[in-house]
Every structure is written in structure tokens, then in C-alpha cells.
Amino acid sequence: MAQLIEFIGNHLFLVVGFLVVGAMLAHNLYSDMGGSGNLSPQQATEMINREDAMVVDVRPMADFNKGHILGAKNYPMNGLMKQLTQLEKHKQGPIIVSCRSGAQSAMACKQLRKAGFEKVYNLRGGILAWSSANLPVTRK
């Protein structure tokens, strides 16, 4: 025990860094398992195929036109709340929200849940993760 205390004293930054990384990993695992609404690209594909989930892409139109998930609808983040009436008919079904990396879509998910949409899921890693998983994108 004395050696552990001495090691911690001599390598304080290393120990603190280890604890921070461990806490971040635990948070990441907890949020994925805790039903936070994050889906991997594979889980999103299953939901699209099995439950006919709607895909909402919140990137700007220029980015959307460069490549998006087949069947996705583009509702840019800056005007998403103004376009809720177009999403109303999908309120009871699952909605998968995507963006470039997953950060903006996470914020969009929160806004949609506040607006009463219950089955809203964030595509973890966004279109970058989707492309990295070699899943198809379209420009049409």
C-alpha cells in the first residue's frame, strides 16, 4: 500500500489522466447502454429496415447534397424547429437524426424530444461513421 501511495505522489499527472480517461469511458459506455437514444450505423440500418424509421439529416443543404443516407430528408439545424409541422406525421414512428459527426444531431434529438417526439435516435458518429462502416450514401 505504501508503494501505491508513493507511486501516486510521484506520478500525479499520470494518475489523474488515467482517472479522467476511465471516467470518460465509463460515461460513454453508460450513455450507450442506458437507452440515451444513440445508435450505431448498424443499429440504424436495422431500424430503417425493420421499423421503417425516418432519417432526418440536419446538416446544411450543401453538405447534404454532397452525400447522405438513402431516403433521408434534409431539415437543416438552423431551421429545424420551424419545420416541425412537416415531421408531425412521423411523430409516432422512429426518427433517426444524423449530421456530420453526431454532435449537432444530438442537440436536434433533444429539441425534438422537447417538442413531443418520443422515438428519436441520434446516429452516433454521424455520416462519417456511416461512411466508415461502408454503408451506402447517395447524392440524389
N, CA and C of each residue as an Amber inpcrd file, in Angstrom:
protein
   420
   0.8160000  -1.1950000   0.0000000   0.0000000   0.0000000   0.0000000
   0.8620000   1.2620000   0.0000000   1.9660000   1.1870000   0.7180000
   2.8680000   2.3370000   0.7820000   3.4610000   2.6320000  -0.5910000
   3.7450000   1.5670000  -1.3570000   4.2950000   1.7620000  -2.6970000
   3.2830000   2.4330000  -3.6170000   2.0130000   2.0860000  -3.4720000
   0.9570000   2.6940000  -4.2930000   0.8540000   4.1870000  -3.9970000
   0.8870000   4.5340000  -2.7230000   0.8080000   5.9390000  -2.3310000
   2.0280000   6.7000000  -2.8580000   3.1920000   6.0750000  -2.7830000
   4.4080000   6.7100000  -3.2990000   4.3210000   6.8930000  -4.8200000
   3.8140000   5.8730000  -5.5260000   3.6570000   5.9610000  -6.9820000
   2.7160000   7.0990000  -7.3500000   1.5780000   7.1880000  -6.6500000
   0.6100000   8.2570000  -6.9260000   1.2430000   9.6230000  -6.6800000
   1.9890000   9.7390000  -5.6060000   2.6550000  11.0080000  -5.3080000
   3.6760000  11.3990000  -6.3510000   4.3930000  10.4240000  -6.8760000
   5.4360000  10.7000000  -7.8690000   4.8840000  10.8930000  -9.2800000
   3.7000000  10.3450000  -9.5610000   3.1300000  10.3800000 -10.9080000
   1.7030000  10.9090000 -10.8710000   1.5330000  12.0230000 -10.2410000
   0.1990000  12.5800000 -10.0300000  -0.5130000  12.8640000 -11.3470000
   0.1640000  13.4780000 -12.3190000  -0.4850000  13.7890000 -13.6060000
  -0.8970000  12.5220000 -14.3380000  -0.0780000  11.5000000 -14.2800000
  -0.4020000  10.2270000 -14.9210000  -1.6440000   9.5990000 -14.2910000
  -1.7200000   9.6140000 -12.9900000  -2.8590000   9.0300000 -12.2830000
  -4.1330000   9.8260000 -12.5660000  -4.0440000  11.1500000 -12.5310000
  -5.2150000  11.9840000 -12.8160000  -5.6750000  11.7610000 -14.2520000
  -4.7340000  11.6970000 -15.1860000  -5.0880000  11.4280000 -16.5810000
  -5.7830000  10.0790000 -16.7290000  -5.2730000   9.0820000 -16.0590000
  -5.8910000   7.7490000 -16.0910000  -7.3150000   7.7930000 -15.5490000
  -7.5110000   8.4940000 -14.4570000  -8.8490000   8.5920000 -13.8720000
  -9.8210000   9.3450000 -14.7820000  -9.3460000  10.4030000 -15.4340000
 -10.1960000  11.1660000 -16.3500000 -10.5940000  10.3010000 -17.5430000
  -9.6270000   9.6050000 -18.1330000  -9.9280000   8.7340000 -19.2800000
 -10.8860000   7.6200000 -18.8580000 -10.6670000   7.0460000 -17.7040000
 -11.5630000   5.9990000 -17.2010000 -12.9780000   6.5170000 -16.9910000
 -13.1050000   7.7110000 -16.4500000 -14.4300000   8.2920000 -16.2420000
 -15.1210000   8.5690000 -17.5730000 -14.3560000   9.0510000 -18.5580000
 -14.9470000   9.3130000 -19.8720000 -15.4050000   8.0180000 -20.5370000
 -14.6120000   6.9760000 -20.4270000 -15.0120000   5.6770000 -20.9870000
 -16.2630000   5.1380000 -20.2900000 -16.3020000   5.2450000 -18.9830000
 -17.4690000   4.7830000 -18.2450000 -18.7190000   5.5720000 -18.6400000
 -18.5760000   6.8740000 -18.8000000 -19.7120000   7.6960000 -19.2150000
 -20.1920000   7.2960000 -20.6010000 -19.2480000   7.0690000 -21.5120000
 -19.5940000   6.6690000 -22.8690000 -20.3200000   5.3250000 -22.8690000
 -19.8230000   4.3720000 -22.1280000 -20.4840000   3.0670000 -22.0400000
 -21.8530000   3.1810000 -21.3880000 -21.9350000   3.9710000 -20.3350000
 -23.2160000   4.1300000 -19.6410000 -24.2570000   4.7880000 -20.5370000
 -23.8620000   5.8170000 -21.2800000 -24.8380000   6.5200000 -22.1150000
 -25.3040000   5.6420000 -23.2640000 -24.4460000   4.7630000 -23.7850000
 -24.8640000   3.8710000 -24.8600000 -25.7800000   2.7740000 -24.3400000
 -25.4970000   2.2670000 -23.1650000 -26.3110000   1.1840000 -22.6260000
 -27.5490000   1.7070000 -21.9220000 -27.5430000   2.9350000 -21.5400000
 -28.6300000   3.4840000 -20.7580000 -29.8170000   3.9520000 -21.5670000
 -29.8490000   3.6210000 -22.8240000 -31.0030000   3.9980000 -23.6300000
 -31.0480000   5.4740000 -23.9370000 -29.9010000   6.0760000 -24.1240000
 -29.8700000   7.5130000 -24.3710000 -30.3260000   7.8740000 -25.7700000
 -30.5480000   6.8580000 -26.6050000 -31.0110000   7.1480000 -27.9490000
 -29.9130000   7.2350000 -28.9760000 -28.7150000   6.7700000 -28.6540000
 -27.6260000   6.7350000 -29.6230000 -27.6440000   5.3980000 -30.3410000
 -27.5350000   5.4390000 -31.6650000 -27.4950000   4.2190000 -32.4630000
 -26.2040000   4.1690000 -33.2630000 -25.6330000   2.9870000 -33.3690000
 -24.5100000   2.7900000 -34.2750000 -25.0660000   2.7360000 -35.6940000
 -24.2230000   2.8790000 -36.6980000 -24.7270000   2.7630000 -38.0700000
 -25.4270000   1.4240000 -38.3360000 -24.9210000   0.3530000 -37.7590000
 -25.5530000  -0.9550000 -37.9530000 -26.9320000  -0.9990000 -37.2990000
 -27.0490000  -0.4620000 -36.0860000 -28.3490000  -0.4140000 -35.4130000
 -29.3240000   0.4670000 -36.1790000 -28.8280000   1.5620000 -36.7300000
 -29.6890000   2.4570000 -37.5130000 -30.1860000   1.7370000 -38.7610000
 -29.3210000   0.9810000 -39.4210000 -29.7210000   0.2300000 -40.6050000
 -30.8260000  -0.7650000 -40.2700000 -30.6670000  -1.4560000 -39.1510000
 -31.7040000  -2.4080000 -38.7230000 -33.0260000  -1.6960000 -38.4690000
 -32.9660000  -0.5390000 -37.8130000 -34.1900000   0.1930000 -37.5140000
 -34.8510000   0.7150000 -38.7880000 -34.0480000   1.1640000 -39.7310000
 -34.5980000   1.6370000 -41.0090000 -35.2920000   0.4850000 -41.7310000
 -34.6500000  -0.6790000 -41.7560000 -35.1910000  -1.8200000 -42.4870000
 -36.3640000  -2.4920000 -41.7790000 -36.3170000  -2.5960000 -40.4680000
 -37.3420000  -3.3340000 -39.7270000 -38.5160000  -2.4800000 -39.2830000
 -38.2310000  -1.2220000 -38.9400000 -39.2830000  -0.3780000 -38.3770000
 -39.6240000   0.8040000 -39.2680000 -39.0590000   0.8400000 -40.4590000
 -39.3050000   1.9210000 -41.4130000 -39.0470000   3.2900000 -40.7820000
 -37.9110000   3.3940000 -40.0960000 -37.5460000   4.6460000 -39.4350000
 -37.2730000   5.7270000 -40.4680000 -37.6600000   6.9380000 -40.1290000
 -37.3760000   8.0930000 -40.9720000 -36.0040000   8.6420000 -40.5830000
 -35.2120000   9.0220000 -41.5820000 -33.8950000   9.5990000 -41.3240000
 -33.9640000  11.0860000 -41.6120000 -33.6020000  11.8850000 -40.6190000
 -33.5720000  13.3450000 -40.7380000 -32.1190000  13.7770000 -40.6650000
 -31.6590000  14.4430000 -41.6960000 -30.2920000  14.9370000 -41.7700000
 -30.3300000  16.4390000 -41.4790000 -29.6170000  16.8710000 -40.4350000
 -29.6810000  18.2730000 -40.0020000 -28.4860000  19.1010000 -40.4920000
 -27.7190000  18.5640000 -41.4190000 -26.6000000  19.3270000 -41.9830000
 -27.1240000  20.3860000 -42.9440000 -26.3210000  21.4000000 -43.2450000
 -26.7250000  22.3830000 -44.2650000 -26.9620000  21.6800000 -45.6040000
 -27.8130000  22.2690000 -46.4330000 -28.1860000  21.6430000 -47.6960000
 -26.9770000  21.3440000 -48.5870000 -25.9910000  22.2120000 -48.5810000
 -24.8000000  21.9860000 -49.4180000 -24.0930000  20.6930000 -49.0110000
 -23.9720000  20.4510000 -47.7140000 -23.3460000  19.2100000 -47.2370000
 -24.2350000  18.0080000 -47.5380000 -25.5300000  18.1730000 -47.3510000
 -26.4910000  17.1050000 -47.6340000 -26.3810000  16.6760000 -49.0990000
 -26.2530000  17.6380000 -49.9990000 -26.1740000  17.3440000 -51.4310000
 -24.8800000  16.6440000 -51.8250000 -23.8560000  16.7310000 -50.9950000
 -22.5910000  16.0410000 -51.2790000 -22.6840000  14.5500000 -51.0040000
 -23.6670000  14.1370000 -50.2290000 -23.8620000  12.7230000 -49.9230000
 -24.6310000  12.5520000 -48.6290000 -25.6530000  11.6990000 -48.6570000
 -26.4940000  11.4650000 -47.4830000 -27.0180000  10.0380000 -47.5010000
 -27.6470000   9.6510000 -46.4260000 -28.2380000   8.3210000 -46.3020000
 -29.4340000   8.2390000 -47.2390000 -29.5420000   7.1240000 -47.9210000
 -30.6310000   6.9120000 -48.8670000 -31.9820000   7.1030000 -48.1720000
 -32.8230000   7.9610000 -48.7160000 -34.1470000   8.2100000 -48.1560000
 -34.1930000   9.2770000 -47.0810000 -33.0490000   9.8450000 -46.7380000
 -33.0080000  10.8720000 -45.6890000 -33.6610000  12.1600000 -46.1760000
 -34.2730000  12.8690000 -45.2400000 -34.8490000  14.1850000 -45.5120000
 -33.9530000  15.2280000 -44.8680000 -33.7490000  16.3300000 -45.5660000
 -32.8780000  17.3810000 -45.0730000 -33.6830000  18.4830000 -44.4020000
 -33.4730000  18.6340000 -43.1060000 -34.0420000  19.7360000 -42.3280000
 -32.8730000  20.3680000 -41.5770000 -32.2020000  21.3690000 -42.1740000
 -31.0240000  21.9550000 -41.5380000 -31.3000000  22.3900000 -40.1020000
 -30.2860000  22.2420000 -39.2840000 -30.3980000  22.5000000 -37.8480000
 -30.9180000  23.9050000 -37.5500000 -30.4850000  24.8980000 -38.3220000
 -30.8860000  26.2670000 -38.0210000 -32.3640000  26.5310000 -38.2970000
 -33.0530000  25.6550000 -39.0140000 -34.4780000  25.8470000 -39.2690000
 -35.3310000  24.6680000 -38.8570000 -34.7540000  23.7530000 -38.0830000
 -35.4510000  22.5180000 -37.7170000 -36.7580000  22.7750000 -36.9740000
 -36.7370000  23.6520000 -36.0070000 -37.9310000  23.8760000 -35.1830000
 -39.0530000  24.5430000 -35.9900000 -38.7010000  25.2530000 -37.0550000
 -39.7190000  25.8750000 -37.9060000 -40.3820000  24.8620000 -38.8240000
 -39.7640000  23.7030000 -38.9840000 -40.2720000  22.6950000 -39.9090000
 -40.9080000  21.5020000 -39.2040000 -41.2620000  21.6790000 -37.9470000
 -41.8500000  20.5800000 -37.1800000 -43.1660000  20.0850000 -37.7710000
 -43.9140000  20.9550000 -38.4150000 -45.1960000  20.5180000 -38.9720000
 -44.9920000  19.4550000 -40.0440000 -43.8710000  19.5200000 -40.7640000
 -43.5820000  18.5030000 -41.7690000 -43.2030000  17.1660000 -41.1440000
 -42.7610000  17.1940000 -39.9110000 -42.3840000  15.9640000 -39.2180000
 -43.5300000  15.3790000 -38.3950000 -44.5900000  16.1340000 -38.2070000
 -45.7010000  15.6990000 -37.3540000 -46.2560000  14.3310000 -37.7390000
 -46.3440000  14.0360000 -39.0360000 -46.9260000  12.7600000 -39.4600000
 -46.0260000  11.5830000 -39.0810000 -44.7950000  11.8440000 -38.7090000
 -43.8590000  10.8000000 -38.2870000 -43.6730000  10.7800000 -36.7670000
 -44.5190000  11.4940000 -36.0400000 -44.3390000  11.6640000 -34.6010000
 -44.3940000  10.3480000 -33.8270000 -45.2120000   9.4130000 -34.2750000
 -45.3550000   8.1450000 -33.5570000 -44.2910000   7.1220000 -33.9550000
 -43.6840000   7.2950000 -35.1070000 -42.6840000   6.3400000 -35.5830000
 -41.2770000   6.7400000 -35.1780000 -40.3340000   5.8350000 -35.3910000
 -38.9460000   6.1600000 -35.0510000 -38.3320000   7.1460000 -36.0350000
 -37.5480000   8.0660000 -35.4940000 -36.8300000   9.0560000 -36.2950000
 -35.3500000   8.9730000 -35.9150000 -34.5140000   8.8000000 -36.9270000
 -33.0690000   8.7740000 -36.7260000 -32.5220000  10.0980000 -37.2420000
 -31.8020000  10.8140000 -36.3880000 -31.2700000  12.1230000 -36.7500000
 -29.7700000  11.9870000 -36.9910000 -29.3120000  12.5210000 -38.1280000
 -27.8900000  12.4440000 -38.4540000 -27.3410000  13.8270000 -38.7890000
 -26.0480000  13.9480000 -38.6430000 -25.3190000  15.1540000 -39.0450000
 -23.9400000  14.6910000 -39.4950000 -22.9830000  15.5550000 -39.4710000
 -21.6470000  15.1600000 -39.9260000 -20.9900000  14.1960000 -38.9410000
 -20.9660000  14.5450000 -37.6490000 -20.2350000  13.7350000 -36.6650000
 -21.0800000  13.2430000 -35.4950000 -22.3080000  13.6980000 -35.3950000
 -23.1730000  13.2530000 -34.3030000 -23.4270000  14.2860000 -33.2270000
 -22.7180000  15.3930000 -33.2510000 -22.8780000  16.4090000 -32.2050000
 -24.1360000  17.2490000 -32.4290000 -24.2990000  17.7810000 -33.6410000
 -25.4880000  18.5960000 -33.9110000 -26.7540000  17.7530000 -33.8600000
 -26.6710000  16.5240000 -34.3200000 -27.8550000  15.6680000 -34.2970000
 -28.2600000  15.3300000 -32.8670000 -27.3050000  15.2730000 -31.9470000
 -27.6480000  15.0450000 -30.5440000 -28.4710000  16.2180000 -30.0000000
 -28.0780000  17.4440000 -30.3830000 -28.8510000  18.6230000 -29.9640000
 -30.2350000  18.6180000 -30.6130000 -30.2980000  18.2110000 -31.8690000
 -31.5820000  18.1450000 -32.5680000 -32.4980000  17.1170000 -31.9130000
 -31.9350000  16.0090000 -31.4670000 -32.7330000  14.9810000 -30.7740000
 -33.3690000  15.5500000 -29.5080000 -32.5870000  16.3190000 -28.7630000
 -33.1180000  16.9340000 -27.5460000 -34.2760000  17.8770000 -27.8760000
 -34.1150000  18.6680000 -28.9290000 -35.1740000  19.5980000 -29.3230000
 -36.4300000  18.8420000 -29.7610000 -36.2590000  17.7770000 -30.5160000
 -37.4120000  17.0020000 -30.9700000 -38.1180000  16.3250000 -29.8010000
 -37.3580000  15.8240000 -28.8420000 -37.9860000  15.2020000 -27.6600000
 -38.7810000  16.2370000 -26.8700000 -38.2500000  17.4560000 -26.7420000
 -38.9830000  18.5240000 -26.0570000 -40.2630000  18.8770000 -26.7920000
 -40.2610000  18.7000000 -28.1150000 -41.4430000  19.0120000 -28.9300000
 -42.4510000  17.8630000 -28.9400000 -42.1540000  16.7810000 -28.2130000
 -43.1140000  15.6910000 -28.0840000 -42.8460000  14.4600000 -28.9260000
 -41.7460000  14.4400000 -29.6320000 -41.3780000  13.2490000 -30.3970000
 -40.7250000  12.2620000 -29.4340000 -41.2470000  11.0570000 -29.3840000
 -40.7810000  10.1020000 -28.3810000 -39.6730000   9.1820000 -28.8880000
 -39.7980000   8.7040000 -30.0900000 -38.8490000   7.7280000 -30.6240000
 -37.8200000   8.4250000 -31.5100000 -36.9200000   9.1710000 -30.8760000
 -35.9020000   9.9330000 -31.5960000 -34.5390000   9.3510000 -31.2310000
 -33.7450000   9.0740000 -32.2500000 -32.4440000   8.4460000 -32.0480000
 -31.3660000   9.2200000 -32.7880000 -30.2030000   9.3150000 -32.1560000
 -29.0610000  10.0020000 -32.7320000 -28.1600000   8.9750000 -33.4100000
 -27.7630000   9.2400000 -34.6390000 -26.7960000   8.3910000 -35.3230000
 -25.4160000   8.7170000 -34.7580000 -24.9140000   7.8290000 -33.9140000
 -23.6310000   8.0460000 -33.2360000 -22.5080000   8.0940000 -34.2840000
 -21.7810000   9.1730000 -34.3160000 -20.6910000   9.3450000 -35.2730000
 -21.1310000   9.9930000 -36.5720000 -22.4320000  10.1700000 -36.7570000
 -22.9720000  10.8570000 -37.9160000 -22.6530000  10.1830000 -39.2360000
 -22.6970000  10.9750000 -40.2990000 -22.4650000  10.4530000 -41.6440000
 -21.0250000   9.9620000 -41.7960000 -20.1080000  10.4850000 -40.9890000
 -18.7240000   9.9980000 -41.0280000 -18.6560000   8.5440000 -40.6030000
 -19.3530000   8.1870000 -39.5270000 -19.3850000   6.7940000 -39.0650000
 -20.1310000   5.9210000 -40.0670000 -21.2060000   6.4690000 -40.6470000
 -21.9750000   5.7280000 -41.6440000 -21.0740000   5.3720000 -42.8410000
 -20.3280000   6.3400000 -43.3330000 -19.4290000   6.1010000 -44.4760000
 -18.2930000   5.1660000 -44.0850000 -17.7720000   5.3230000 -42.8710000
 -16.6820000   4.4500000 -42.4030000 -17.1240000   2.9960000 -42.2990000
 -18.4170000   2.7800000 -42.0520000 -18.9560000   1.4240000 -41.9770000
 -19.2720000   0.8710000 -43.3710000 -18.8720000   1.6080000 -44.4010000
 -19.1020000   1.2230000 -45.7980000 -20.5800000   1.0340000 -46.1210000
 -21.4160000   1.8570000 -45.5240000 -22.8390000   1.8420000 -45.8220000
 -23.0880000   2.8540000 -46.9350000 -24.1220000   2.6280000 -47.7380000
 -24.3010000   3.4610000 -48.9370000 -24.7520000   4.8890000 -48.6350000
 -24.2270000   5.8070000 -49.4270000 -24.6800000   7.1860000 -49.4300000
 -25.0810000   7.5320000 -50.8590000 -25.9640000   8.4850000 -50.9870000
 -26.4350000   8.8990000 -52.3040000 -26.3520000  10.4010000 -52.4300000
 -26.3410000  10.8760000 -53.6640000 -26.3330000  12.3200000 -53.9240000
 -27.6350000  12.7560000 -54.5500000 -28.5720000  11.8350000 -54.7040000
 -29.8570000  12.1440000 -55.3570000 -30.8570000  12.6690000 -54.3710000
